[in-house]
Amino acid sequence: MISMSSPKTYILQIGMNPNPGGLEAFVMNLYRKIDRTQVQFDFIDWYGEERIAFSEEILQLGGQIIKIPSRREDFMLNKRKLKKIINSEKYRYVYNNLNSLSYISGITATYKNPAVIPIIHAHNDNIENRLWLTKMLDTLHKTRINNEKGVRLACSKKAGLWMFAQRRFQVVPDAIDTLTFKYSPQKRKLYRKQFNLENKLVLGNVARFDPQKNHLFLIDIFKHIHEKKKESMLILVGDGRQLAEAKEHVTNLGLKDNVLFPGVRKDVPGILQALDVMVAPSVFEGFGISVLEAQCAGLPCYVSEVFHPEALQTPLTKIISLNAGPKQWAEQILADYKAGITDERMSFANLIKSNGYDSGQLARQMQQAFVNGF
């Protein structure tokens, strides 16, 4: 843990939701590594009976989770409660983790308070695939946030250009704990035995079940792979609104015994050790932290053209156009696949760390900024 002598700085985190994804992973990777005697995060939760992801861990780490009414439940009360919290004289920064600009109350509530600085962090660049109302609000709110005070951060250059246009912004990498995700032959053996995967080609994906992640396309890829290689399995880690549809698609294709849905897991690093290939045919991506984690574990990664260069840190990645179709994806994966694992898998964690994508390194940099100013 980092240690610095300065008064404690409190930061209010907005944007976490109940289903852990890349945004939530970024916040928690930072929170775990930062010196919490010097910098402390509190978290807004407006999800009613549901809780934001990692709630138990947040409380264990000393953070406070503040429940307020949801926007759908009572939009004006949501705004009033949030404004009162922001102006409580506790917080130096209000950290807005955003996939869109449809809701900016956590930003605008700081404008009349010179003591509070909004941090606006773009976690996505979903330009073409938004609902019409979201697109309209994005356009309307861009002008406002880019004409006011704020620290502007982005997970990638593309995400920053989309959200901030011509305003200056800083790219902050979606860093990971490289030691945790580093390849371990012992863990691989353990997890492959646990899931009965010995002597099989195992593909996988770790993502929220959402149309953005293109799970149905991925299942179609696996269908073509399984036709050619019967000793193959697919593991789809996560939860979300499209989970039931994905399971139904698997059943309809006759693949029920060959596709595993282990749900939301706390042991993702272990599951990655068991895989042979990561497949991520996303329709759009802000960064793609799960692909970075997979590379850290030494996995070949087949990704769509929407992934940003910042997420593709090793020679393990191969980009395939979504227009190529599931069959061509499958053929490429099978053509490249080599049975057997070498010690080379262990080397990629150090490469990713040396490229500046380790959460410990990022925590040191961000802590200095939180304490001394951006």
Secondary structure by P-SEA (a helix, b strand, c coil): cccccccbbbbbbccccccccaaaaaaaaaaaccccccbbbbbbbccccccccaaaaaaaabbbbbbcccccccaaaaaaaaaaaaaccccccccccccccccccccccccccccbbbbbbbcccccccccaaaaaaaaaaaaaaaacccbbbbccaaaaaaaccccbbbbbccccccccccccaaaaaaaaaaaccccccccccccccccccaaaaaaaaaaaaaaacccbbbbbbbcccaaaaaaaaaaaacccccccccccccaaaaaaaaccbbbbbcccccccaaaaaaaaaccbbbbcccccccccccccbbbbbccccaaaaaaaaaaaccccccccccaaaaaaaaacccaaaaaaaaaaaaaccc
